[in-house]
Amino acid sequence: MKTVKSALIVAALTAVSFGSFAQSITATASTLDDAEAQIARQAQEAGAQYKITESYAGNQVHMTARLIK
């Protein structure tokens, strides 16, 4: 019984941790450098670091990043 309670507590805390820190941001610009600069600015305003998760270049560049606190 104690093992089950411990497992449930760990699972709940893990879900809370990921939920409170996982945030995605996006930017659209004409170049990769401009899009990344927008991402960097948004991350700085949020007081976090970022990791680019997606980038697409068509007529414009669309970039998505995950904030890391």
Rosetta blueprint (number, residue, H / E / L):
1 M L
2 K H
3 T H
4 V H
5 K H
6 S H
7 A H
8 L H
9 I H
10 V H
11 A H
12 A H
13 L H
14 T H
15 A H
16 V H
17 S H
18 F H
19 G H
20 S H
21 F H
22 A L
23 Q E
24 S E
25 I E
26 T E
27 A E
28 T E
29 A E
30 S L
31 T L
32 L H
33 D H
34 D H
35 A H
36 E H
37 A H
38 Q H
39 I H
40 A H
41 R H
42 Q H
43 A H
44 Q H
45 E H
46 A H
47 G L
48 A L
49 Q E
50 Y E
51 K E
52 I E
53 T E
54 E E
55 S E
56 Y E
57 A E
58 G L
59 N L
60 Q L
61 V E
62 H E
63 M E
64 T E
65 A E
66 R E
67 L E
68 I E
69 K L
